[in-house]
Amino acid sequence: MEYQKFILLALVGTAHSMAFPAKRPNILCITCEDISPRLGCYGDKVAVTPNLDKFAETAIRYTGMYTTVGVSSPSRAALITGMYPTAIGANYMRNFTKPEAMPEGIPPYQVVLPDGIKCYTEYLRAAGYYCTNNVKTDYQFDAPVTAWDECNNKAHWKNRPEGMPFFSIFNLTVTHESQVWKRTDKPLAVNPDNIVIPPYFPDDAVIRHDMAVMYSMIAEMDKQFKKLIDELKAAGEYDNTIIIWYSDNGGPLPREKRAIYETGTNVPFMVSFPDGYRAGETDENLYMFPDIPATILSLAGINPPQYMQGKAFLGEYAVKEKRMYVYGARDRMDEQVNKQGAVRDRNFRYVKNYTKGISNYRPNAFRLQMPMMRRMVELLQRDSLGLEQMRWFAGPCPDEEFYDLRNDPYEMHNLIADPRYKDDIERLRAEHQRWIEEDCPRWKEAELENMERMWPGAKQPELVTPYYEETRKGITLHSKDDGVSFAYQINGMGLKKGHWMLYTHPIKLRRGDKLVFFSVKAGMKDSPKVEFVKN
């Protein structure tokens, strides 16, 4: 059955007067952190994921979804903008953090989005959706107040005005990398002896235990997923809700988290429609995180903005062309720098190493809290690692790498010098160069240059005071700053007390009404507030 097209009605009026359509889809996104496709429905025989396995029977299961790098902040920058992190100066992990986690000489700063680029949720809000996020953002900038109707640990679609469609994200954090050591003493959901150890790890009791903890985290996330679905059903909203589930990057373990290999960038991703559209299908085409915001807008009947580098693959504005390539880009990870670029097609991955004279392994202080990471370093120092495990630690990295993913899914055998692959190597090398030149204008910048352009003198730029005009159509809001959005309240109210409306059209006021508004832009300090009372 073809996916039903829902007709959108524009948001009408102001905080005083609104009209919502009788029927259009709610959209619920349930995200988790740091998992590769280690689920039963993806063929993993160890995983304990009965609820997601059942969900897969109703959903489209995607096997070719990729982020650009196996870490959260750059990935989430792509997920909120529809842009490659390398295109907007957001590819450092993480630029907005504690000073002690930054390299010497680079203070914390926020990404200032280029003019015209906004959090895609603003387009949903403008179309009449009530947008909530519970609770993680991690976009490389503070979420502007215009991005969400609610963004906190109590944010919920249940809080919307009656009859208003919702777009909601719930972030399940139990699978985060840090939980591998924080939950090390909790009961295990799987037997460590049953785990299949990938070749980049030694077969060791510490490794088996940490992997069992990881699988147990996934099992707990699976239960939390079910609670959110049950909540939707109990409220009678399940049959009018598109459900999207995915991870924010690949697995949490060494050589997975932070990597631009398959282990760090390939994530599980599923979409379920209330009318059963393509239920139970497997889609093996290539997709990337910048495609997700465009697709969500398309599912809501909103034409994605032209600036988005991602393209919709579902909904009213889905493009017919399929991706031939997905891209990877890595730079600083906390205090460690290792600049790499990559491109992958259906069969091969090409990697270019830009930081010379180092190994792929970097002694990241955060990751060294993980028992298995410390164990691997211990075995390295004892010269007790096998050849396959040594590859990650051996240095310096070659200038280029090339892998045949059909025969080498763990990318253990670098074929860059193999003449049999000469044509494919040259093709992917050229595509990587094209990508960085055409789609990543800030690729060649050093991070200090990136910071200085956004926060001159290491100080957060502040928006100027906006102004208003009275017209026949109502109050219009303006700013001398480019690319801003406006938040406003009337008599201290948006949709409810304390809520800020997103300005989309002239505001109609009654006599005596008090309008308060200010301008916002990602990465910049909000403007001063302006007050106006209608005479």
C-alpha positions, -999 to +999 in steps of 0.1 A: +000+000+000+014+034-010+023+058+018-007+081+025+000+117+017-011+139+045-023+174+036-007+201+057-026+233+066-005+263+075-004+276+110-030+304+112-030+334+134-009+340+165-009+328+201-044+341+202-057+321+173-046+288+158-061+262+135-047+227+132-055+202+105-078+173+112-053+147+102-016+147+095+012+124+108+029+128+141+066+119+139+084+102+168+122+098+167+137+074+192+175+076+192+201+057+211+238+062+214+269+044+202+257+012+187+266-006+155+239-029+140+242-054+168+206-064+169+187-096+163+169-081+133+202-072+118+215-108+121+233-106+154+227-139+171+240-127+205+219-096+208+188-096+231+165-071+213+130-087+211+112-053+209+133-038+182+132-072+163+094-070+165+094-034+154+115-044+124+086-065+111+065-033+108+093-011+095+117-005+067+151-017+079+181+002+064+215-014+062+233+014+045+229+044+068+261+063+077+273+092+097+305+110+087+324+100+118+318+076+147+312+102+174+283+122+186+288+160+183+297+162+146+271+136+139+244+155+158+255+187+140+245+169+108+213+156+123+201+191+133+211+209+101+211+185+072+247+196+064+280+178+065+299+188+097+329+196+076+309+222+056+299+242+087+330+241+109+314+214+132+337+185+127+357+187+159+348+166+189+339+186+208+345+223+205+319+233+231+332+216+263+353+221+294+386+239+288+407+210+301+392+188+274+404+212+246+439+212+231+464+238+244+458+272+228+422+265+217+395+277+242+359+263+240+337+279+214+303+273+197+297+267+160+281+298+145+260+285+116+264+301+082+237+327+073+205+310+063+212+276+078+189+268+107+179+239+129+155+220+107+129+218+135+121+255+128+106+245+095+084+219+114+074+245+140+065+270+112+043+244+096+023+238+128+042+210+145+048+210+183+085+200+185+100+184+216+134+171+225+142+149+255+169+157+263+203+156+246+213+182+220+252+182+216+249+200+183+283+219+188+262+249+198+235+257+224+201+249+209+184+282+200+151+287+218+134+287+184+145+252+176+121+235+200+088+241+218+103+221+246+139+209+252+145+195+286+142+162+306+104+167+309+098+175+272+070+153+258+046+153+230+018+149+256+023+186+265+012+199+231-021+218+227-050+196+218-052+188+181-016+199+173+006+174+155+039+166+171+075+160+162+093+145+192+128+131+199+136+109+228+173+102+233+181+069+251+216+072+267+220+038+283+241+026+254+267+054+256+304+045+256+307+057+292+282+031+304+306+003+295+326+011+326+298+026+347+277-005+344+305-030+346+292-046+378+255-049+367+240-083+358+247-094+322+220-101+297+243-123+276+270-149+283+305-136+276+315-170+262+289-167+234+302-135+220+319-134+186+351-114+190+359-092+160+395-097+147+406-062+159+402-073+195+422-100+213+402-129+227+406-120+263+384-122+294+384-084+299+373-078+263+346-105+266+332-089+298+331-054+283+314-067+252+289-085+273+283-052+292+278-035+258+252-061+247+235-058+281+232-020+276+216-027+242+191-051+259+182-024+284+178+002+256+155-023+238+132-023+269+132+015+271+123+016+234+092-006+242+081+018+269+080+047+245+060+027+220+036+015+246+031+050+258+022+060+222-003+032+219-019+039+253-026+075+242-042+064+210-015+080+188+002+050+174-020+047+143-012+083+133+025+083+140+056+077+119+083+061+141+120+065+133+146+047+153+184+049+150+218+053+167+237+086+167+270+068+156+286+034+155+297+012+183+312+023+217+343+001+217+379+009+207+384+011+169+346+017+167+338+050+186+355+080+168+365+060+138+357+066+101+357+029+093+326+008+090+326+001+127+322+037+136+300+051+108+275+024+099+244+026+121+211+008+124+181+028+111+145+019+108+113+037+099+077+025+105+046+040+090+011+037+105-004+024+073+022-004+070+041+011+040+070-012+030+066-030+063+093-057+068+114-045+038+152-042+038+167-012+020+204-017+011+210+016-006+235+042+008+223+071+029+239+096+053+229+116+084+224+149+064+196+130+045+176+125+077+165+161+084+155+164+047+135+132+049+117+142+081+106+175+065+095+156+034+075+131+055+057+162+071+049+175+036+076+203+038+099+209+009+135+207+023+154+240+019+178+241-011+209+247+011+206+212+027+233+189+015+212+159+025+184+147+002+150+132+012+146+095+006+110+092+018+079+113+017+064+138-007+098+153-017+119+122-019+145+123-047+148+095-072+185+095-075+203+071-051+236+079-034+267+064-051+289+073-022+290+081+015+317+102+031+338+102+062+358+129+079+376+129+112+397+156+129+402+164+166+387+140+192+389+157+225+426+164+232+438+142+203+442+152+166+441+128+137+428+143+105+414+117+081+390+117+051+372+087+035+347+078+008+327+045+005+307+031-023+287-002-022+319-023-023+350-003-012+363+023+012+391+047+005+408+065+034+433+094+032+454+101+063+463+138+066+481+138+100+515+123+094+537+103+116+511+089+140+493+056+145+455+053+142+452+047+179+453+078+199+455+077+238+422+094+244+418+101+281+381+096+282+383+062+264+411+050+287+385+047+315+372+016+297+387-016+311+392-033+277+410-002+264+434-003+293+438-041+288+447-037+251+473-011+260+487-035+286+489-063+261+505-039+236+532-031+261+538-068+267+541-074+230+511-098+233+488-086+206+483-105+174+491-090+140+454-080+133+451-062+167+485-045+162+473-028+130+454-002+150+484+006+172+511+004+145+525+037+131+529+057+112+496+053+093+500+049+056+491+080+035+462+061+020+441+030+027+418+010+006+395-019+016+374-044-003+343-045+020+328-075+002+357-098+013+370-078+043+341-063+063+363-055+093+388-036+070+419-055+081+437-057+048+449-025+032+449-030-006+461+005-017+491-010-035+472-039-051+472-033-089+439-053-093+421-024-076+439+004-095+408+018-112+386+017-081+413+034-060+417+062-085+379+066-088+374+069-050+405+090-045+390+115-071+356+114-054+371+122-020+390+151-036+358+163-053+339+161-020+363+182+001+366+208-027+329+212-035+311+202-003+336+210+025+348+246+020+364+246+055+383+213+052+417+230+049+412+253+079+431+248+111+408+247+141+422+279+155+412+296+123+378+280+124+373+293+160+385+328+152+362+331+123+332+322+145+342+337+178+367+365+170+391+370+199+376+338+215+346+358+225+310+349+217+295+374+192+263+390+203+233+398+181+222+435+179+189+447+193+161+439+168+133+463+159+097+462+148+074+479+124+036+484+126+019+475+093-016+468+082-010+431+085+004+434+120+037+438+137+068+427+117+101+419+132+135+429+118+172+428+126+204+442+110+220+408+116+217+383+088+203+348+092+185+353+125+152+339+138+129+356+163+112+343+194+083+362+209+056+361+236+024+380+240+015+390+276+041+365+288+026+337+269+034+316+239+013+284+235+014+285+273+031+304+301+069+306+296+067+292+260+083+312+232+066+313+198+086+312+166+080+343+144+069+333+109+045+361+098+031+395+110+019+394+146-016+406+153-021+423+187-052+435+206-052+469+224-031+467+256-012+435+245+025+434+255+048+419+229+083+408+239+107+395+213+144+389+206+166+375+179+186+343+180+212+325+159+230+293+166+264+299+183+258+336+190+246+353+221+209+362+220+200+398+213+185+420+241+148+417+245+125+443+230+091+452+245+061+468+227+026+476+240-002+480+216-021+513+221 
